[in-house]
Amino acid sequence: MLRRFTAVIGLCLAFLLACVSWASSKKQDLYLSYEQRVAMTYALAAHGEAKDIQRDYLDRAEKYFTTVAQIPVQTVEVTNFEEFLKHFRGEWPNTQSVALDLQLIEKDGPRGIVEYHAKSPRIQAQINKYIEWQTEQLKLMGESDKEAAKHLQSADIVSNALALLQDPQGKELAKQWLLQENEALFKDKMQEFNRIGEKIATSEMAKSSDVSLRIVLQTMFSEYFSRLSPASKKLIVSSFLGENLNSSDMQKFEIMVQNSGPQLQKLLQIVARQGDLSPEMIKVFKSLEDAVRPVPYRQVEEILQAEKANYQFLYFERKPLGVGTMAQVHRAKILIDGKRADVVVRFIKPDIEKRVEEDARILKEVAAILDNNEEFAKTGAPKLSPIVNDLTATVTAELSQEDTIARQKLAATRYNKTVLMNTPEYKNYIEFHVPHIYDPKNKESKFMIQEMVIGKKLDKEANAWAELVPELKKGVVEALAKMWGQEVLFGGGFYHSDLHQGNFMVRLTDEKINVAILDYGMGGVISPELQRQVMVLGVGVELKNPELTARGFWSISDKGNNTVTQTQLKSLVAARMKQTLSVEEASIDGWTKWAMLQGLRLPYDFISLNRGIVIVNKLLQDSGSTLSISGMLKSFAIQNPALVYKRLVIEEKLSRADLLKLGLQEIANRIRPQQPVTPTIPVDIPHAGVSLSCEGVFL
């Protein structure tokens, strides 16, 4: 047993160096056995730790593999090669910690030595050949690494260790020697691992015709992974060990990205929508929407056991229904008041707050590097530090499941509505619905449980009904956008800031079109004061009035943290007003990006609201609609003349002249093709002024 244990450790140390190395040629898929991965994980966990912790890991490894040797050899019958490979690799805990993985493995105990048997001679021969080939490949990978070979040849791990393992004192010397070799072998390779991001950053795959995007990506990849904590780096290496060891460079990079922190993952998801990247890079970033690392069921079970006092579960599905950067959801059945209910269970990932803190630190450092990059500054892109701060604020807000529940309950009072969809080809009612929340029996709960809703993503449902309802997608999106915009500025101020297609489900029936609006992790309520300030800003931009535009931005901003004065802002706005701006630059989003670049610090609610506007506008554009949130809000203003007059004239002290001017512009735009002469509107008639002023108020 000792000979086998020492041989395994020696082979593992040598091979671990090779698997961390970046370059690999495309060969047959090469996987570690479960026992090989366990041995290497002990070595990985010990690396870089204090001497007493390292010795503890080695003691635990010895105990584990001693038990392996004591278990009788078991024969496992398999019917095909895929079944063999699945058992050969075993089921790994895959938690967010290498140390926790080992704890769970030790808790389960080893499975012993396994021999595989297949009734088919062909399958048996394939299995035998693979095991022999796999062992040889691991040896070759270790020997091909010069640094590893130097250590291995200078002192034969197996021979030297066995010579020392004949007595207790020698046994301790052997452990000390193995620890020294482990640290020496790992040191250079972990430094090389720090440069993996830089290698991909300088490759063709990270290039973009957008200069600012290229600089951001290259700097991010060069700096981010090298700044990760040892525990986070070990987690990435551990994931390497569980995958095909002959993976391509991009496949390895994908593993790194999938094991990165939540802020970086969200940032890369946004970047993936830009489109100006290599197909390989876009594929990696988009995989974050469908292949985020899940919480293993072992950990889910622990939470489930603790929740028995809150809910009576009749069924809980092991496979996650969905996995996000921050949370995970499962299907389940519960008993409520004697009745069965199909539900979805959501919980925040265990220990994710540690990754949020780490990402906040790293991205803050990387943002500072970019903000001081002269080449990046020349592109005219906004400073990255405020964006990173807002991203961290958004992610941190998602950590509070209590706030998410409160937002969803509030949303039910604002979004549960039925509207008519009326197109030339099809008429039906759209029923918007926010899933009901089932409260726990006790106040303390890690679960958020809501009713199960049935439906598909909009694109899938629209494609399925394309012949019968050709404008289903556009009709649903326009109705959703109108409801969203009406509530934001002319309702109670509630907003969902992440209304992409993944966050609402659609189901068409004969009676109605069901639209369930999901995921309230991001959103909030803007105050009446902010509603007024946004209106002022909208009027200023539409009138190209620097005084109103600067006033709107200044009143919205966090005045104590601005790095520009109000007087300076007015001058800067006036100068920009004189420039010829593109449609995008002249939009509220364009002005907001510019204002942040000038040193204006805008509050989270405004940034989050602006994000929501951009996402809803993107939905409208993708659906083929010619509408926009800006245009919709103009219509809402016309429908709410008294409210607009009260907020802008009475409370914000805007002049009737400005409002009338805006109204005249809108009317002139509408009647110009038929009547080139603009009608005269008497300014001294209050009612006319109120009515006309409403047409130009928008975001």
C-alpha positions in Angstrom: 0.0 0.0 0.0 2.8 2.5 0.9 4.5 1.8 -2.4 1.3 2.5 -4.3 0.5 5.6 -2.2 3.9 7.1 -2.7 3.9 6.2 -6.4 0.5 7.9 -6.8 1.7 11.1 -5.0 4.9 11.2 -7.1 3.0 10.8 -10.4 0.4 13.3 -9.3 3.0 16.0 -8.4 4.6 15.5 -11.8 1.4 15.5 -13.8 -0.1 18.4 -12.0 2.6 20.6 -13.4 1.8 19.5 -16.9 -1.9 20.0 -16.6 -1.4 23.6 -15.4 0.8 24.3 -18.4 -1.1 26.2 -21.1 -0.2 24.7 -24.4 -1.6 21.3 -25.4 -2.0 19.4 -28.6 -5.3 18.0 -29.7 -5.3 14.3 -28.9 -7.8 11.7 -27.6 -9.7 12.9 -24.6 -7.7 12.3 -21.5 -9.3 12.1 -18.1 -8.1 11.4 -14.6 -9.6 8.6 -12.6 -11.4 9.5 -9.5 -8.6 8.3 -7.3 -5.9 10.1 -9.3 -7.9 13.3 -9.0 -8.3 12.9 -5.3 -4.5 12.4 -4.9 -3.7 15.5 -6.9 -6.3 17.5 -5.0 -4.6 16.8 -1.8 -1.3 18.0 -3.3 -3.1 21.1 -4.7 -4.8 21.9 -1.4 -1.5 21.7 0.4 0.4 24.0 -1.9 1.2 27.4 -0.5 -0.2 26.7 3.0 1.6 26.8 6.3 3.8 23.8 7.1 1.4 22.4 9.7 -1.5 22.6 7.3 0.6 21.0 4.6 1.5 18.1 6.9 -2.2 17.8 7.9 -3.2 17.3 4.2 -0.5 14.7 3.7 -1.6 12.8 6.8 -5.1 12.9 5.5 -4.0 11.7 2.1 -2.1 8.8 3.7 -5.2 7.9 5.8 -7.5 8.0 2.7 -5.3 5.9 0.5 -4.5 3.4 3.3 -8.3 2.9 3.5 -8.4 2.5 -0.3 -6.0 -0.4 -0.1 -7.9 -2.1 2.7 -11.2 -2.2 0.8 -11.6 -5.4 -1.3 -11.3 -5.0 -5.0 -14.7 -4.6 -6.6 -15.8 -5.4 -10.1 -18.0 -3.0 -11.9 -20.0 -4.3 -14.9 -20.4 -1.8 -17.7 -22.3 -2.1 -21.0 -20.4 0.5 -23.1 -17.3 2.7 -23.0 -19.2 5.8 -22.0 -20.6 4.1 -18.9 -17.0 3.0 -18.0 -15.7 6.5 -18.4 -18.4 8.0 -16.3 -17.7 5.6 -13.4 -13.9 5.9 -14.0 -14.1 9.7 -13.5 -16.5 9.4 -10.5 -18.8 12.0 -9.1 -16.9 15.1 -7.8 -18.5 17.5 -5.2 -17.7 20.6 -7.2 -18.2 23.1 -4.4 -16.7 26.6 -4.4 -13.8 25.4 -2.4 -11.0 22.8 -2.9 -10.8 22.3 0.9 -14.6 21.7 1.1 -14.4 19.2 -1.8 -11.9 17.2 0.2 -14.0 17.3 3.3 -17.0 15.9 1.5 -14.9 13.2 -0.2 -13.5 12.1 3.1 -17.0 12.1 4.6 -18.2 9.8 1.9 -15.1 7.6 2.3 -13.1 6.0 -0.6 -14.7 3.6 -3.0 -11.7 1.2 -3.2 -9.9 -0.3 -6.1 -12.1 -0.9 -9.1 -11.8 -3.4 -12.0 -14.1 -2.9 -15.0 -15.8 -5.8 -16.8 -17.8 -5.7 -20.0 -19.5 -8.7 -21.6 -18.5 -7.4 -25.0 -14.9 -8.4 -25.8 -14.6 -5.3 -28.0 -15.7 -3.0 -25.1 -13.4 -4.8 -22.7 -10.5 -4.4 -25.0 -11.3 -0.7 -25.5 -11.4 -0.2 -21.7 -8.1 -2.0 -21.1 -6.4 -0.1 -23.9 -7.6 3.2 -22.5 -6.4 2.6 -19.0 -3.0 1.5 -20.2 -2.8 4.5 -22.6 -4.0 6.9 -19.9 -1.3 5.8 -17.4 1.4 6.2 -20.1 0.1 9.7 -21.0 0.3 10.9 -17.5 3.9 9.7 -17.2 4.8 11.3 -20.5 3.2 14.6 -19.5 5.2 14.8 -16.3 8.5 13.8 -18.0 7.9 16.4 -20.8 8.0 19.2 -18.3 11.7 20.1 -17.8 11.3 21.6 -14.4 9.3 18.6 -13.2 11.8 16.2 -14.7 14.7 18.0 -13.0 13.1 17.4 -9.6 12.0 13.9 -10.4 15.4 12.8 -11.7 17.4 14.4 -9.0 15.7 12.3 -6.4 13.4 9.4 -7.4 10.3 10.1 -5.4 9.1 6.5 -5.2 12.5 4.9 -4.3 13.5 7.5 -1.8 10.2 7.6 -0.1 10.0 3.8 0.2 13.5 3.7 1.7 12.3 6.0 4.4 9.0 4.4 5.1 10.4 1.4 6.9 10.1 2.9 10.3 8.0 5.7 12.0 10.9 8.2 12.1 11.7 7.6 8.4 8.0 8.0 7.6 8.0 11.5 9.0 11.2 12.3 7.0 9.5 11.0 3.9 6.5 13.3 4.4 8.7 16.3 5.0 10.6 15.5 1.8 7.4 15.2 -0.2 6.2 18.5 1.0 9.5 20.2 0.0 9.2 18.7 -3.5 5.6 19.7 -3.8 6.4 23.3 -3.1 9.4 23.4 -5.4 7.4 21.9 -8.2 4.4 24.1 -7.8 6.2 27.4 -7.4 7.2 28.0 -11.0 4.0 26.5 -12.4 1.7 28.7 -10.4 3.6 31.7 -11.6 3.1 30.5 -15.1 -0.6 30.1 -14.3 -0.7 33.8 -13.5 0.3 34.5 -17.1 -2.5 32.4 -18.7 -4.8 35.4 -18.9 -2.1 37.5 -20.5 -1.5 34.8 -23.1 -5.1 34.8 -24.2 -5.2 38.6 -24.0 -2.4 38.9 -26.6 -3.8 36.3 -28.9 -5.9 36.9 -32.0 -9.0 35.8 -30.1 -9.1 38.9 -27.9 -8.8 41.4 -30.7 -11.6 43.8 -31.6 -12.0 46.6 -34.1 -13.4 48.6 -31.2 -10.2 50.0 -29.7 -11.6 50.7 -26.3 -13.1 47.2 -26.0 -9.9 45.7 -27.1 -7.9 47.6 -24.5 -10.4 46.6 -21.8 -10.4 42.9 -22.6 -6.6 42.7 -23.0 -6.0 44.5 -19.7 -8.7 42.6 -17.9 -7.4 39.2 -19.0 -3.8 40.2 -18.3 -4.5 41.4 -14.8 -7.6 39.7 -13.4 -6.5 36.1 -13.1 -3.0 36.9 -11.8 -4.7 38.9 -8.9 -7.0 36.0 -7.8 -6.5 34.7 -4.3 -4.7 31.3 -4.0 -8.0 29.6 -3.1 -9.6 30.9 -6.2 -6.7 29.8 -8.4 -6.8 26.4 -6.8 -10.5 26.2 -7.7 -9.7 26.8 -11.4 -6.9 24.2 -11.3 -9.2 21.8 -9.7 -11.7 22.3 -12.5 -8.9 21.7 -15.0 -8.3 18.3 -13.3 -11.9 17.3 -13.8 -12.0 18.0 -17.5 -10.3 16.7 -20.7 -6.6 17.2 -20.1 -6.1 17.5 -23.8 -8.4 20.5 -24.1 -7.8 23.3 -26.5 -6.5 26.7 -25.3 -10.0 28.2 -25.6 -11.6 25.4 -23.7 -9.2 25.9 -20.9 -9.9 29.6 -21.0 -13.6 28.9 -20.8 -13.0 26.9 -17.6 -11.2 29.9 -16.2 -14.0 32.3 -17.0 -16.7 29.9 -15.6 -14.7 29.9 -12.3 -14.3 33.6 -12.1 -16.2 35.9 -9.8 -19.8 37.2 -10.3 -18.9 40.7 -11.3 -16.5 39.6 -14.1 -19.0 37.1 -15.3 -21.7 39.7 -15.6 -19.3 42.1 -17.3 -18.4 39.5 -19.9 -22.1 38.7 -20.5 -22.6 42.3 -21.4 -19.5 42.4 -23.6 -20.8 39.3 -25.4 -23.7 41.3 -26.7 -21.4 43.8 -28.4 -20.7 41.3 -31.2 -17.4 42.9 -32.2 -15.3 40.0 -31.0 -14.0 36.7 -32.4 -16.6 33.9 -32.7 -14.6 31.9 -30.2 -14.6 34.7 -27.6 -18.3 35.4 -28.0 -19.0 31.7 -27.6 -17.1 31.6 -24.3 -18.8 34.7 -22.9 -22.3 33.6 -23.9 -21.7 30.2 -22.3 -21.9 32.1 -19.0 -25.7 32.3 -19.5 -26.1 28.6 -19.7 -23.0 27.0 -18.1 -22.4 28.8 -14.9 -21.0 26.5 -12.2 -23.9 25.0 -10.1 -24.0 24.4 -6.4 -23.6 20.7 -5.9 -26.6 18.8 -4.7 -24.7 17.8 -1.5 -24.8 21.4 -0.4 -28.3 21.9 -1.6 -29.4 19.0 0.6 -27.9 20.7 3.7 -29.9 23.8 3.0 -33.0 21.7 2.4 -32.7 19.9 5.7 -32.5 23.2 7.5 -35.7 24.5 5.8 -37.9 21.6 7.0 -39.3 23.9 9.7 -40.4 26.4 7.1 -41.8 24.3 4.3 -43.2 20.8 3.8 -41.5 19.4 0.7 -43.2 16.6 -1.2 -40.6 16.5 -3.9 -37.3 18.4 -4.7 -35.6 18.0 -8.1 -31.9 17.3 -7.9 -31.0 18.9 -11.3 -31.1 22.7 -11.1 -33.8 24.4 -13.3 -31.4 27.3 -13.7 -28.1 28.5 -12.5 -27.0 32.2 -12.4 -23.9 33.9 -11.2 -25.5 34.6 -7.8 -28.4 32.2 -7.3 -29.7 28.8 -8.3 -33.3 27.5 -8.7 -34.9 24.0 -8.5 -38.3 22.6 -9.2 -40.2 21.3 -6.2 -43.6 20.4 -4.7 -44.7 21.7 -1.3 -47.8 21.2 0.8 -49.5 24.5 1.7 -52.7 24.5 3.8 -53.3 20.9 2.9 -52.9 21.5 -0.9 -50.1 20.5 -3.2 -48.3 23.3 -5.0 -45.8 23.2 -7.9 -43.1 25.7 -7.0 -39.6 27.0 -7.9 -37.1 27.3 -5.1 -34.4 30.0 -5.4 -31.4 30.4 -3.0 -28.3 32.5 -3.0 -25.2 30.4 -3.6 -23.3 29.6 -0.4 -20.2 31.7 0.2 -20.7 33.7 -3.0 -20.3 36.9 -0.9 -16.6 36.0 -0.6 -16.2 36.0 -4.4 -18.1 39.3 -4.6 -15.7 40.9 -2.2 -12.7 39.5 -4.1 -14.1 40.6 -7.5 -14.7 44.1 -6.1 -11.1 44.3 -5.0 -9.6 43.0 -8.3 -11.9 44.9 -10.6 -11.3 48.1 -8.7 -7.5 47.7 -9.2 -7.9 46.8 -12.9 -10.2 49.8 -13.5 -7.6 52.1 -11.9 -5.0 50.7 -14.4 -7.4 51.3 -17.3 -8.4 54.8 -16.2 -4.7 55.8 -16.1 -4.1 54.3 -19.6 -3.4 57.1 -22.0 -4.3 55.0 -25.0 -7.7 54.1 -23.4 -8.4 57.7 -22.5 -7.8 58.8 -26.1 -10.7 56.5 -27.2 -13.2 58.8 -25.4 -14.6 55.8 -23.5 -16.0 56.5 -20.0 -13.8 55.9 -17.0 -14.2 52.3 -15.9 -14.0 52.9 -12.1 -17.6 54.3 -11.8 -18.9 51.4 -14.0 -17.1 48.9 -11.8 -18.5 50.6 -8.6 -22.0 50.4 -10.1 -21.6 46.8 -11.1 -20.5 45.9 -7.6 -23.4 47.8 -6.1 -25.8 45.8 -8.4 -24.3 42.5 -7.5 -24.2 43.3 -3.8 -27.8 44.2 -4.0 -28.6 40.8 -5.4 -27.1 39.2 -2.3 -30.1 40.3 -0.3 -32.8 37.7 -1.1 -35.1 39.5 1.3 -34.9 42.6 -0.9 -35.6 40.5 -4.0 -38.7 39.0 -2.3 -39.9 42.5 -1.4 -39.4 43.8 -5.0 -41.3 40.8 -6.4 -44.2 41.3 -4.0 -44.3 45.0 -5.0 -44.1 44.1 -8.7 -47.2 42.0 -8.3 -49.1 45.1 -7.4 -47.8 47.0 -10.5 -47.3 44.4 -13.3 -50.3 42.0 -12.8 -52.3 43.5 -15.7 -54.3 42.4 -18.7 -54.0 44.4 -22.0 -55.3 43.9 -25.5 -52.9 42.9 -28.3 -54.5 44.1 -31.5 -52.8 43.4 -34.8 -54.3 43.1 -38.3 -53.7 39.3 -38.2 -54.5 38.5 -34.6 -56.3 39.8 -31.5 -56.0 38.5 -28.0 -55.5 39.6 -24.4 -52.0 39.6 -22.9 -52.0 38.7 -19.2 -48.9 39.9 -17.4 -48.3 38.0 -14.2 -45.7 38.1 -11.4 -45.4 34.6 -9.7 -46.8 34.4 -6.2 -44.3 34.1 -3.3 -44.9 31.5 -0.6 -43.7 32.9 2.7 -41.9 30.6 5.2 -43.4 29.6 8.5 -40.5 31.3 10.3 -38.9 34.6 9.5 -35.4 33.1 8.8 -35.2 31.3 5.5 -32.5 30.8 2.8 -35.2 29.8 0.3 -37.3 32.0 -1.9 -40.2 29.9 -3.0 -42.6 31.0 -5.7 -45.3 29.4 -7.8 -44.2 27.4 -10.9 -45.1 29.1 -14.2 -45.3 27.5 -17.5 -43.9 29.0 -20.7 -41.0 29.4 -23.1 -38.6 32.2 -24.0 -40.3 34.7 -26.3 -38.2 33.7 -29.4 -39.2 30.1 -29.1 -42.9 30.7 -28.6 -42.9 33.3 -31.4 -41.3 30.8 -33.8 -43.7 28.1 -32.8 -46.7 30.3 -33.6 -45.1 32.2 -36.5 -47.8 31.3 -39.1 -50.8 32.1 -36.9 -49.4 35.1 -35.0 -46.6 36.6 -37.1 -46.3 39.7 -34.9 -46.4 37.9 -31.5 -42.9 38.9 -30.5 -43.4 42.6 -31.4 -46.9 42.7 -29.8 -45.7 41.2 -26.5 -42.6 43.4 -26.3 -44.4 46.6 -27.1 -47.1 45.8 -24.5 -44.4 45.0 -21.9 -42.4 48.1 -22.7 -45.5 50.4 -22.4 -46.4 48.9 -19.0 -42.8 49.2 -17.9 -42.4 52.9 -19.0 -45.8 54.0 -17.7 -45.0 52.7 -14.2 -41.5 54.2 -14.1 -42.3 57.9 -14.7 -46.1 58.2 -14.5 -46.8 55.5 -11.9 -45.3 54.5 -8.6 -41.7 54.5 -9.9 -41.1 50.8 -9.7 -38.8 49.3 -12.3 -37.3 45.9 -13.3 -33.8 46.7 -14.6 -33.0 43.3 -16.2 -35.9 42.6 -18.5 -34.0 40.5 -21.1 -35.7 37.5 -22.7 -34.4 35.1 -20.1 -36.5 36.9 -17.4 -40.0 36.5 -18.8 -41.8 33.4 -20.1 -44.5 33.4 -22.7 -47.3 30.9 -23.4 -50.0 31.3 -26.0 -53.4 29.7 -25.4 -56.8 30.1 -27.1 -58.0 32.4 -24.2 -55.0 34.6 -23.8 -51.2 35.2 -24.0 -49.6 34.5 -20.6 -46.5 36.5 -19.9 -44.8 35.7 -16.5 -42.2 38.3 -15.5 -39.4 36.8 -13.4 -36.2 37.6 -11.5 -36.4 40.7 -9.4 -32.8 40.6 -8.2 -32.1 43.9 -10.0 -34.6 46.8 -9.8 -36.1 49.2 -7.4 -38.4 52.2 -7.0 -37.4 55.7 -8.0 -38.7 58.5 -5.8 -41.1 61.2 -7.0 -38.2 63.6 -6.8 -36.1 61.5 -9.1 -39.1 61.2 -11.5 -39.2 65.0 -11.7 -35.5 65.3 -12.1 -35.5 62.8 -15.0 -38.3 64.8 -16.6 -36.2 68.0 -16.4 -33.3 66.2 -17.9 -35.4 64.9 -20.7 -36.8 68.3 -21.5 -33.3 69.8 -21.5 -32.0 67.3 -23.9 -35.0 67.6 -26.2 -34.8 71.4 -26.3 -31.0 71.3 -26.5 -31.1 73.6 -23.5 -27.7 73.5 -21.7 -29.2 75.1 -18.5 -31.9 72.5 -18.1 -29.7 69.6 -19.1 -27.0 70.6 -16.6 -29.6 71.3 -14.0 -31.2 67.9 -14.5 -27.9 66.0 -14.2 -26.7 68.0 -11.2 -29.9 67.5 -9.3 -29.7 63.7 -10.0 -26.0 63.4 -9.1 -24.3 62.5 -5.8 -23.1 66.1 -5.3 -20.7 65.3 -2.5 -18.7 62.9 -4.6 -18.7 64.8 -7.9 -15.3 65.7 -9.2 -16.7 68.5 -11.4 -18.4 71.7 -10.1 -21.9 72.8 -11.1 -20.5 75.8 -13.0 -18.0 73.6 -14.8 -20.7 71.1 -15.7 -22.9 73.9 -17.2 -19.9 75.1 -19.4 -19.2 71.5 -20.5 -22.8 70.8 -21.4 -23.1 74.1 -23.3 -19.9 73.3 -25.3 -21.2 69.8 -26.2 -24.6 71.1 -27.2 -22.8 73.1 -30.0 -21.3 69.9 -31.4 -22.9 67.7 -34.0 -23.9 64.6 -32.2 -25.0 61.2 -33.5 -28.5 59.9 -32.5 -26.8 57.6 -29.9 -24.7 60.4 -28.5 -27.7 62.7 -28.3 -29.8 60.1 -26.4 -30.2 60.1 -22.6 -27.9 57.1 -22.4 -25.3 58.9 -24.6 -25.5 62.0 -22.4 -25.3 59.9 -19.2 -22.1 58.1 -20.4 -20.6 61.5 -21.3 -21.6 63.1 -17.9 -19.9 60.2 -16.0 -16.8 60.7 -18.0 -16.7 64.4 -16.9 -16.6 63.4 -13.2 -20.4 63.3 -12.4 -21.2 60.6 -9.8 -24.7 59.3 -10.5 -26.7 57.3 -7.9 -27.3 53.6 -8.1 -31.1 54.0 -8.8 -30.5 56.2 -11.8 -27.7 53.9 -13.3 -29.9 50.9 -12.6 -32.9 52.6 -14.3 -30.8 53.6 -17.2 -29.7 50.0 -17.6 -33.3 49.0 -17.6 -34.1 51.5 -20.3 -31.3 50.2 -22.5 -32.4 46.6 -22.1 -36.0 47.4 -22.9 -35.0 49.5 -25.9 -32.9 46.5 -27.1 -36.0 44.3 -26.8 -38.0 46.7 -28.9 -35.3 46.9 -31.5 -34.9 43.1 -31.7 -38.6 42.6 -32.0 -38.8 44.8 -35.2 -40.7 47.5 -33.4 -40.2 51.2 -34.4 -41.1 52.3 -30.9 -38.7 53.4 -28.1 -39.1 54.2 -24.4 -38.5 57.8 -25.2 -41.3 57.9 -27.7 -43.7 56.0 -25.4 -43.0 58.4 -22.6 -44.0 61.3 -24.8 -47.4 59.7 -25.3 -47.7 59.1 -21.6 -47.0 62.7 -21.0 -49.9 63.7 -23.3 -52.2 61.4 -21.4 -51.1 62.9 -18.0 -51.2 66.7 -18.6 -52.1 67.7 -15.0 -49.3 65.5 -13.5 -46.7 66.9 -15.9 -47.7 70.5 -15.3 -47.6 69.9 -11.5 -44.1 68.3 -11.6 -42.4 70.6 -14.1 -44.0 73.9 -13.7 -45.2 74.1 -10.1 -42.6 71.9 -8.4 -39.5 72.3 -10.7 -40.3 75.9 -11.7 -39.8 75.4 -15.4 -41.2 78.3 -17.5 -44.3 77.9 -19.6 -42.3 79.3 -22.5 -39.9 76.3 -22.5 -42.8 73.9 -22.3 -44.7 75.6 -25.1 -41.6 75.7 -27.2 -41.2 72.0 -26.8 -44.9 71.4 -27.6 -44.7 73.6 -30.7 -41.7 71.6 -31.9 -43.6 68.3 -31.6 -46.7 69.6 -33.4 -44.6 71.1 -36.2 -42.9 67.8 -36.7 -46.2 66.1 -37.1 -48.0 68.5 -39.5 -45.0 69.6 -41.6 -45.7 67.3 -44.6 -49.3 68.6 -45.1 -48.9 72.2 -43.7 -45.5 73.8 -43.8 -46.6 76.9 -41.9 -46.6 76.4 -38.1 -49.8 77.6 -36.5 -49.5 80.3 -33.9 -50.3 79.2 -30.3 -51.2 82.0 -27.9 -48.7 81.8 -25.0 -51.0 83.6 -22.6 -53.6 80.9 -22.6 -52.8 78.6 -19.7 -54.8 75.6 -20.9 -53.1 75.6 -24.3 -49.8 75.8 -22.7 -50.5 72.9 -20.4 -51.7 70.7 -23.2 -48.9 71.4 -25.6 -46.2 71.1 -22.9 -47.0 67.5 -22.3 -46.0 66.3 -25.8 -42.3 67.0 -25.3 -41.7 65.5 -22.0 -39.7 62.3 -22.3 -36.6 60.4 -21.1 
